[in-house]
Amino acid sequence: MTRQPAQDAEPTAVPARSKISSEREREFFAAVLDEVRSHGYEAVTMEGVAARTRCGKSTLYRRWGTKARFVAAALRADRQPRCAGIDTGSLAGDLRLAAAAAGAWSDQDTGLLQALGYAVMTDSDLRDAVRETVVAPEVAALEAVLRRGVERGEVPADHPALPFVPSMIFGVTRIRPLVDGQPADAAYLARYVESAVLPALGLA
């Protein structure tokens, strides 16, 4: 008996990806970064964040897959450089304002980087996210400040200290907690700029 061609099978239903509102997503991101700062990256779990935000852990796994991807997405979300838009009309004024801005958030960001710890060195996506969101935008904003100072003729373009200014300002925010056991707050950075950065550029 000739077998009749089988009818086309009904397509298998694919589970719809859970829709997460932008407001809810921001809540998840804030929660996971706060957990990282409070307990360290290694201690954070998807289950813990789910409990804190009152959602099913499957929602987080479906959306981001792994803790590293979740944290990386949180770092990349809506990050704006704090030093962007600074333009007082003088390089010294800009650097003083940049120091104040850096001091206002240095404790929070330094705490986050310390909490990420070893994971940043071993997970490439997490490392790239930190560079893209925490480091590169701030360095680029400060380099723009320095370029304007050069264009105004306040400092020569070949001044040997220019390339080191971002490391001077942002580096001290990372190292002071280790050396002195205190954050590089706005008051500390104001003194640092006046006594070290401006003299290095010949602006004191």
N, C-alpha and C positions, 0 to 999 in steps of 0.2 A: 504494500500500500504506500502510495506516495505521501510523504509527510508534507503537510501544509507549512508554508513559511510562518514562523512564529511572529506574532504581533510585536511591534516595538514595545519594550518594557517601559513602564512609567518611570520618568526620571526620579532618581533617588533624591529625596529632600535633603538639602544641605542646611544645617542649623544656622540660623541668622546670627550674625555677629552682634553681640550686645551693644546697643547704642548708649554712649555715655555723654551726657551734656558737658559743655565746656566748663560750667560751674562745678559739676561733680568731679570732672577730671582735675581741676585745680585743687579741689579738696583732697583728692588722692595724692597729688604731688606734694602738697604742703605737709600732709601726714607722713609720707615716707621720708621726706628730708628732715622733718623734725625728729622722727625715730632714729635716723642715722646720727644726727647731732647729739641726741640724748644717750644713745646706747652703743653707738659704733656700728659700722656697716655689717660686720659679721653677725651681730646679735639680731639684726632686723630680719623679720620673716614676712612673707606675703600674708600669712595667717594673722599675724599681729596687726598689720596695717588694715586688713579686712575687718578685724574686730573693732579697731579704733574708729573706722569710718562707717561701721555698721553695714557692710556689704558682704556678699558671698565671696570667699577667696577665689572661686572659679571665675568670677568676673574679672579679677585682676590677672589671673593666669591666661584667660582668653585674650585679654587686651594686650598684655605685654610679654607673656611667656615666661620670663625669668626675672628674678630680682634685679640683676644687673641692668637689664633693658629697662625695667621700670624706673630705677634710680636715674639712669642716663636720660630717659625721657623727661623726668622731673627736672633735671638740671637744665635741659635745653628749653624748657617751656617758659616763654615770656621773660627771658632774662634780658635786662637792659643794663648797659654799662653805667655805673654810678658817676663816672667822670665825664660822660658824654655831655656836650653842650656847654662846657665851661669856656668862657671867653670874657675876661674882665678888661681886656685891652692891653694887658702887660703880661709878660711871661712870669714874673715874680708873683703877680696877683693870681694868675691861673694856677701856679704850683701850690700856692697857699690854699686855694680853694680845693684843689685836687687832694691835698693832704687832709683837709677837713672831711671831704667826702669819703676818702679811704678809711679814715679813722672811725667814721660813723658805722661802717659795716665790717671792719676788719675782724672783730671778735667773732661775729656770726660766720663769716666765710672761712676764717682760719679754723674755727671749730669744726666746720663741715669737712674741710680738707683733711684735718687730723683724724676725724672719725672715719673717713673713707680709707685712710691708711694704706695697708698693703694691697687692698683690692684694686686701687688705681694703677699699681704697677703690674698687676697680673691680668687684668681684664682690659683689652684694647678698646672696647666700646666705651667703657666707663672712663678710661684715661682720655680718650678723644673728647668725650662730653665735658670733662673738667676743663680741658684746654680750650675748647670752643666757647664755653659759657662763663667760666670763672676767670680765666687768665687772658685769653686773646682779646676780648672786647675792651677790657680795662687798659691793656697795653696799647691797643690801637688808639683809644681815646686820648691817652697821655701823649702818644707820639704825634697826634694831630696838634695838641697844645704846643709841643716843642717846635713843630714845623712853622706854626704861626709866629712863634718867637723869632725864628730864623728869618722869616719873611719880613718881619718888622725891623730887622737889623739889631735886635737886642743881644743876639749871640751869634757868632760866626757858624756857618754850616759845618765847618770842619773842626769845631771845638771837640777835643778828645773826650770830654765828660758826657756829651749828649747821648751816646748810645747806652750809657749806664744808668740814666735817670729812672727809667721804668723799673729796673731791678732794684735801684736804691729805695724807691718809694714802696713798691709792692713787696720787695724782699724783706724789708724790715717788719712789715705787718705779719709775715709768717714766722720770722725768727725771734722776735722779742718775747713771745710767750714761752719759748724754749729757754732763752738766755736769762730773762728776768722774772719769768713766772707771771707776767702781766700782759694784757693786750696792748697793742700799739694803738691807743685811742687817739682822738682828735688832738688833745692837748700835747701828747707825746710827739705826734707827727708834726704838729706846728713847730715845736722846738727843733725837731730833726731837720725840717726843711730850712729853717732859718740858720741853723748852725752847720749843716753839712751839704744840702743840695744846692742852695743858692750860692754859697761861697765856691762850690765846685764849678759852677757855671760863670763865675765872675759877676754875680748879681748882688752880692751882699753889700 
